[in-house]
Amino acid sequence: MREIYIITGMSCAACSSAVERVTRKLPGVIVSDVNLTMGRLTIEYDENQVTPEKIMEKVKKAGFGIELYVPEKEHSEEKISEREEKQKESYRNQKRRLITAIIFSIPLLYVSMGHMVPWPMPLPKFLSMHDAPLNYALLQLILTIPILISGRKFYINGFQTLFKANPNMDTLVAVGTSAAFIYSLVMTALIPRNHVMVHHLYYESAAVVVTLVMLGKFLESRSKEKTTNAIKGMMELAPDTAILWRDDKESEVKVKDLSVGDVVVVKAGMRVPIDGIVISGNSSVDESMLTGESIPIEKEVDDIVIGGSQNNNGMLFIRVTRVGEDTTLSKIVKLMEEAQGKKAPISKVADKVAGVFVPVVMCIAIVAAVIWLLTGQSFTFGLTIFVSVLVIACPCALGLATPTAIMVGTGLGASHGILIKSGEALEITHSVDTIVLDKTGTITEGCPEVVEIESTIMEKEKLLAIVASVEQGSEHPLAKAIVMAYNDSNQKYRYTIKDFINESGMGVQATLVETNQRIWIGNAKMCQRMQIDYSEFQESADEMAKKGQTPIFVLIDGNFAGVIGVADTIKETSTQAIDKLKSMGLKVYMLTGDNQLAAKAIGKQAHVDEVIAEVLPQDKADVVKRLQEEGKKVCMVGDGINDAPSLIQADVGIAIGSGSDIAIDSADLVLMRSDLMDVYRSIRLSKLTIRNIKQNLFWAFIYNTIGIPIAAGVLYPFTGILLSPMIGGLAMSLSSVCVVSNALRLRYQRLD
């Protein structure tokens, strides 16, 4: 059983680690991953051992909120509206609390730090530190309290998770600032007895740290919002309503109420509401948001249109072919959500660190403070060290490093028509060293044409008519080419067939009703298996193959009747794409069932490194496996049903989007366009994303590695430098913002 839950109350990677830790301990849980950026728990479990109730109870005990995730499209309009209003209200509250904190922090800083600046910053005598120390302290207390109330979320969450043994970033802020505030409160109470105590106030440290962390969180949430724009943009593509055409009348209906077989009208300037096939009209349609293809595509009768695409000029009547979750747009959104919800292996290091980060930081803070006290430093000095260590540590940056980059990376891919199914696939793709390309429909157009016909026993038109009549029962691209050639001819001869048999990897056979002759049509393997001598046509077949044509042999009642040459042209961008892949240091193979000569001719034109020909459909996965056994990291690119096993076998499977649903379901990446350049773009996207993740992780680790020791006072004996808690709080907030901002840079990277 696989389910997704929304987790609330998480503020950092320590929180997500805590949720993962408690759920993974449950019996029967197979996988439990939390995406901090999206606030989602993806969990797989054995329903016989654990129930959703137990999972939810465990998470709640750990101090977090949990509810079952319901996809956006399944919510009622009222529910969506209510949730959006709650989000807006939450944002307004967050902004309001931050503004309140800033308003009180500015005068607090003026009062507490004004006497330290080189130029005079006067205060009235009755509030002066020297003339009225108690009033001076009480003024700071009065200014501090509204700030702490504005940041009460840190204290509620921080102490709650601490008492439940799952301390997080809020705990560090809450403990550190509480210590500074309580110490200052005690000093304030002692001022009437000893005016010197006025020099030991830390109100501004507690208050300004809270304000700066609130500011950091606000900026972080705004930045994180941008990382989800790709999915939101996709979801908003499809209109809510459509014009239904029924009984020669138009009526406006909700898209969710449409059924397969309904006819909808799409006028100029409107978006196509749902997947379908054009039954009347013609127009140019912009599919750029779905496929990345900037040039509008001309659509006419029998062409497929995708829901969410933009109709430019003409009017189209479309018969609905897919509804609900089966539509292309729904599948794309689902793929993107799943990709952003699944963790990349590279994040495991950060997860392990985050799981113990907060307890370790708290221990470091206590130990550092105690050591300084034992060396003879004042309690004030020890408190500064304690608070500084707590507030500078930032598990947020660790937790955001990977998911933010993956979210932006998958969004960038989607805008180029590249759909990535998981963070793991995105990570592995950058490390492949071998590309295996299926020939038909991948390197070539997949629309072969009959080029030559050779026969010594009958007219070419008659041979073509016989072969076409048999091949009508086949779905193979070569068979379709022969049928198309016959349909375009004068159709002088006509035949009907019976007893049709399709032999995968060999050919087809059937009996002509008119003459009762048995016809075999296939490749050289079929002739060899039947022990037929085809030497008479061997030279013609070889010549066809050398020109890149596929020779198809024809047998009538066991006797050789002729050979037909079918050619499939290479796609315009295939050679360029293969050259680009080779420039990355990748070895490119072409995999095909064609004979050696024809395959090598195509391979030479396409610039592939090596050709593997005469491979039966069921053996393609074995070829991939053999390459893997040689130590290669293999990426398989294909589009047909027979490519599905090899796509699964490969380290990374890439399906051409115009191919079969089975191939798409089997792949790790899906290319919406049938363009090999997108394979190059996919690998480049993976390299850019992984580089971004490594930059984020480096920043997060190096920040804490350098920041915590400085906060602990290691530089003080040599330089006299002691980190202020305020500077620590600012640095901690900015570290998370920097990580998210760095991830957002990905959006502007070029993939070509």
Secondary structure in CASP SS format (residue, H / E / C, confidence):
PFRMAT SS
TARGET T0000
AUTHOR 0000-0000-0000
METHOD secondary structure of the structure
MODEL  1
M C 1.00
R E 1.00
E E 1.00
I E 1.00
Y E 1.00
I E 1.00
I E 1.00
T E 1.00
G C 1.00
M C 1.00
S C 1.00
C C 1.00
A H 1.00
A H 1.00
C H 1.00
S H 1.00
S H 1.00
A H 1.00
V H 1.00
E H 1.00
R H 1.00
V H 1.00
T H 1.00
R H 1.00
K C 1.00
L C 1.00
P C 1.00
G C 1.00
V E 1.00
I E 1.00
V E 1.00
S E 1.00
D E 1.00
V E 1.00
N E 1.00
L C 1.00
T C 1.00
M C 1.00
G C 1.00
R E 1.00
L E 1.00
T E 1.00
I E 1.00
E E 1.00
Y E 1.00
D C 1.00
E C 1.00
N C 1.00
Q C 1.00
V C 1.00
T C 1.00
P H 1.00
E H 1.00
K H 1.00
I H 1.00
M H 1.00
E H 1.00
K H 1.00
V H 1.00
K H 1.00
K H 1.00
A C 1.00
G C 1.00
F C 1.00
G E 1.00
I E 1.00
E E 1.00
L E 1.00
Y C 1.00
V C 1.00
P C 1.00
E H 1.00
K H 1.00
E H 1.00
H C 1.00
S C 1.00
E H 1.00
E H 1.00
K H 1.00
I H 1.00
S H 1.00
E H 1.00
R H 1.00
E H 1.00
E H 1.00
K H 1.00
Q H 1.00
K H 1.00
E H 1.00
S H 1.00
Y H 1.00
R H 1.00
N H 1.00
Q H 1.00
K H 1.00
R H 1.00
R H 1.00
L H 1.00
I H 1.00
T H 1.00
A H 1.00
I H 1.00
I H 1.00
F H 1.00
S H 1.00
I H 1.00
P H 1.00
L H 1.00
L H 1.00
Y H 1.00
V H 1.00
S H 1.00
M H 1.00
G H 1.00
H H 1.00
M H 1.00
V C 1.00
P C 1.00
W C 1.00
P C 1.00
M C 1.00
P C 1.00
L C 1.00
P C 1.00
K H 1.00
F H 1.00
L H 1.00
S C 1.00
M C 1.00
H C 1.00
D C 1.00
A C 1.00
P H 1.00
L H 1.00
N H 1.00
Y H 1.00
A H 1.00
L H 1.00
L H 1.00
Q H 1.00
L H 1.00
I H 1.00
L H 1.00
T H 1.00
I H 1.00
P H 1.00
I H 1.00
L H 1.00
I H 1.00
S H 1.00
G C 1.00
R H 1.00
K H 1.00
F H 1.00
Y H 1.00
I H 1.00
N H 1.00
G H 1.00
F H 1.00
Q H 1.00
T H 1.00
L H 1.00
F H 1.00
K C 1.00
A C 1.00
N C 1.00
P C 1.00
N C 1.00
M H 1.00
D H 1.00
T H 1.00
L H 1.00
V H 1.00
A H 1.00
V H 1.00
G H 1.00
T H 1.00
S H 1.00
A H 1.00
A H 1.00
F H 1.00
I H 1.00
Y H 1.00
S H 1.00
L H 1.00
V H 1.00
M H 1.00
T H 1.00
A H 1.00
L H 1.00
I C 1.00
P C 1.00
R C 1.00
N C 1.00
H H 1.00
V H 1.00
M H 1.00
V H 1.00
H H 1.00
H H 1.00
L C 1.00
Y C 1.00
Y H 1.00
E H 1.00
S H 1.00
A H 1.00
A H 1.00
V H 1.00
V H 1.00
V H 1.00
T H 1.00
L H 1.00
V H 1.00
M H 1.00
L H 1.00
G H 1.00
K H 1.00
F H 1.00
L H 1.00
E H 1.00
S H 1.00
R H 1.00
S H 1.00
K H 1.00
E H 1.00
K H 1.00
T H 1.00
T C 1.00
N H 1.00
A H 1.00
I H 1.00
K H 1.00
G H 1.00
M H 1.00
M H 1.00
E C 1.00
L C 1.00
A C 1.00
P C 1.00
D C 1.00
T E 1.00
A E 1.00
I E 1.00
L E 1.00
W E 1.00
R E 1.00
D C 1.00
D C 1.00
K E 1.00
E E 1.00
S E 1.00
E E 1.00
V E 1.00
K E 1.00
V H 1.00
K H 1.00
D H 1.00
L C 1.00
S C 1.00
V C 1.00
G C 1.00
D C 1.00
V E 1.00
V E 1.00
V E 1.00
V E 1.00
K C 1.00
A C 1.00
G C 1.00
M C 1.00
R E 1.00
V C 1.00
P C 1.00
I C 1.00
D C 1.00
G E 1.00
I E 1.00
V E 1.00
I E 1.00
S E 1.00
G C 1.00
N C 1.00
S E 1.00
S E 1.00
V E 1.00
D E 1.00
E C 1.00
S H 1.00
M H 1.00
L H 1.00
T H 1.00
G C 1.00
E C 1.00
S C 1.00
I C 1.00
P C 1.00
I E 1.00
E E 1.00
K E 1.00
E C 1.00
V C 1.00
D C 1.00
D C 1.00
I E 1.00
V E 1.00
I C 1.00
G C 1.00
G C 1.00
S C 1.00
Q E 1.00
N E 1.00
N C 1.00
N C 1.00
G C 1.00
M C 1.00
L E 1.00
F E 1.00
I E 1.00
R E 1.00
V E 1.00
T C 1.00
R C 1.00
V C 1.00
G H 1.00
E H 1.00
D H 1.00
T C 1.00
T H 1.00
L H 1.00
S H 1.00
K H 1.00
I H 1.00
V H 1.00
K H 1.00
L H 1.00
M H 1.00
E H 1.00
E H 1.00
A H 1.00
Q H 1.00
G H 1.00
K C 1.00
K C 1.00
A C 1.00
P C 1.00
I C 1.00
S H 1.00
K H 1.00
V H 1.00
A H 1.00
D H 1.00
K H 1.00
V H 1.00
A H 1.00
G H 1.00
V H 1.00
F H 1.00
V H 1.00
P H 1.00
V H 1.00
V H 1.00
M H 1.00
C H 1.00
I H 1.00
A H 1.00
I H 1.00
V H 1.00
A H 1.00
A H 1.00
V H 1.00
I H 1.00
W H 1.00
L H 1.00
L H 1.00
T C 1.00
G C 1.00
Q C 1.00
S C 1.00
F H 1.00
T H 1.00
F H 1.00
G H 1.00
L H 1.00
T H 1.00
I H 1.00
F H 1.00
V H 1.00
S H 1.00
V H 1.00
L H 1.00
V H 1.00
I H 1.00
A C 1.00
C C 1.00
P H 1.00
C H 1.00
A H 1.00
L H 1.00
G H 1.00
L H 1.00
A H 1.00
T H 1.00
P H 1.00
T H 1.00
A H 1.00
I H 1.00
M H 1.00
V H 1.00
G H 1.00
T H 1.00
G H 1.00
L H 1.00
G H 1.00
A H 1.00
S H 1.00
H C 1.00
G C 1.00
I E 1.00
L E 1.00
I E 1.00
K C 1.00
S C 1.00
G H 1.00
E H 1.00
A H 1.00
L H 1.00
E H 1.00
I H 1.00
T H 1.00
H C 1.00
S C 1.00
V C 1.00
D C 1.00
T E 1.00
I E 1.00
V E 1.00
L E 1.00
D E 1.00
K H 1.00
T H 1.00
G H 1.00
T H 1.00
I H 1.00
T E 1.00
E C 1.00
G C 1.00
C C 1.00
P C 1.00
E E 1.00
V E 1.00
V E 1.00
E E 1.00
I E 1.00
E E 1.00
S C 1.00
T C 1.00
I C 1.00
M C 1.00
E C 1.00
K H 1.00
E H 1.00
K H 1.00
L H 1.00
L H 1.00
A H 1.00
I H 1.00
V H 1.00
A H 1.00
S H 1.00
V H 1.00
E H 1.00
Q C 1.00
G C 1.00
S C 1.00
E C 1.00
H C 1.00
P H 1.00
L H 1.00
A H 1.00
K H 1.00
A H 1.00
I H 1.00
V H 1.00
M H 1.00
A H 1.00
Y H 1.00
N H 1.00
D C 1.00
S C 1.00
N C 1.00
Q C 1.00
K C 1.00
Y C 1.00
R C 1.00
Y C 1.00
T C 1.00
I E 1.00
K E 1.00
D E 1.00
F E 1.00
I E 1.00
N E 1.00
E E 1.00
S C 1.00
G C 1.00
M C 1.00
G E 1.00
V E 1.00
Q E 1.00
A E 1.00
T E 1.00
L E 1.00
V C 1.00
E C 1.00
T C 1.00
N C 1.00
Q C 1.00
R E 1.00
I E 1.00
W E 1.00
I E 1.00
G E 1.00
N C 1.00
A H 1.00
K H 1.00
M H 1.00
C H 1.00
Q H 1.00
R H 1.00
M C 1.00
Q C 1.00
I C 1.00
D C 1.00
Y C 1.00
S H 1.00
E H 1.00
F H 1.00
Q H 1.00
E H 1.00
S H 1.00
A H 1.00
D H 1.00
E H 1.00
M H 1.00
A H 1.00
K H 1.00
K C 1.00
G C 1.00
Q E 1.00
T E 1.00
P E 1.00
I E 1.00
F E 1.00
V E 1.00
L E 1.00
I E 1.00
D C 1.00
G C 1.00
N E 1.00
F E 1.00
A E 1.00
G E 1.00
V E 1.00
I E 1.00
G E 1.00
V E 1.00
A E 1.00
D C 1.00
T C 1.00
I E 1.00
K C 1.00
E C 1.00
T C 1.00
S H 1.00
T H 1.00
Q H 1.00
A H 1.00
I H 1.00
D H 1.00
K H 1.00
L H 1.00
K H 1.00
S H 1.00
M C 1.00
G C 1.00
L C 1.00
K E 1.00
V E 1.00
Y E 1.00
M E 1.00
L E 1.00
T C 1.00
G C 1.00
D C 1.00
N C 1.00
Q H 1.00
L H 1.00
A H 1.00
A H 1.00
K H 1.00
A H 1.00
I H 1.00
G H 1.00
K H 1.00
Q H 1.00
A H 1.00
H C 1.00
V C 1.00
D C 1.00
E E 1.00
V E 1.00
I E 1.00
A C 1.00
E C 1.00
V C 1.00
L C 1.00
P H 1.00
Q H 1.00
D H 1.00
K H 1.00
A H 1.00
D H 1.00
V H 1.00
V H 1.00
K H 1.00
R H 1.00
L H 1.00
Q H 1.00
E H 1.00
E C 1.00
G C 1.00
K C 1.00
K C 1.00
V E 1.00
C E 1.00
M E 1.00
V E 1.00
G E 1.00
D C 1.00
G C 1.00
I H 1.00
N H 1.00
D H 1.00
A H 1.00
P H 1.00
S H 1.00
L H 1.00
I H 1.00
Q H 1.00
A C 1.00
D C 1.00
V E 1.00
G E 1.00
I E 1.00
A E 1.00
I E 1.00
G C 1.00
S C 1.00
G C 1.00
S C 1.00
D H 1.00
I H 1.00
A H 1.00
I H 1.00
D H 1.00
S H 1.00
A C 1.00
D C 1.00
L E 1.00
V E 1.00
L E 1.00
M C 1.00
R C 1.00
S C 1.00
D C 1.00
L C 1.00
M H 1.00
D H 1.00
V H 1.00
Y H 1.00
R H 1.00
S H 1.00
I H 1.00
R H 1.00
L H 1.00
S H 1.00
K H 1.00
L H 1.00
T H 1.00
I H 1.00
R H 1.00
N H 1.00
I H 1.00
K H 1.00
Q H 1.00
N H 1.00
L H 1.00
F H 1.00
W H 1.00
A H 1.00
F H 1.00
I H 1.00
Y H 1.00
N H 1.00
T H 1.00
I H 1.00
G H 1.00
I H 1.00
P H 1.00
I H 1.00
A H 1.00
A C 1.00
G C 1.00
V C 1.00
L C 1.00
Y H 1.00
P H 1.00
F H 1.00
T H 1.00
G C 1.00
I C 1.00
L C 1.00
L C 1.00
S C 1.00
P H 1.00
M H 1.00
I H 1.00
G H 1.00
G H 1.00
L H 1.00
A H 1.00
M H 1.00
S H 1.00
L H 1.00
S H 1.00
S H 1.00
V H 1.00
C H 1.00
V H 1.00
V H 1.00
S H 1.00
N H 1.00
A H 1.00
L H 1.00
R H 1.00
L H 1.00
R H 1.00
Y H 1.00
Q C 1.00
R C 1.00
L C 1.00
D C 1.00
END
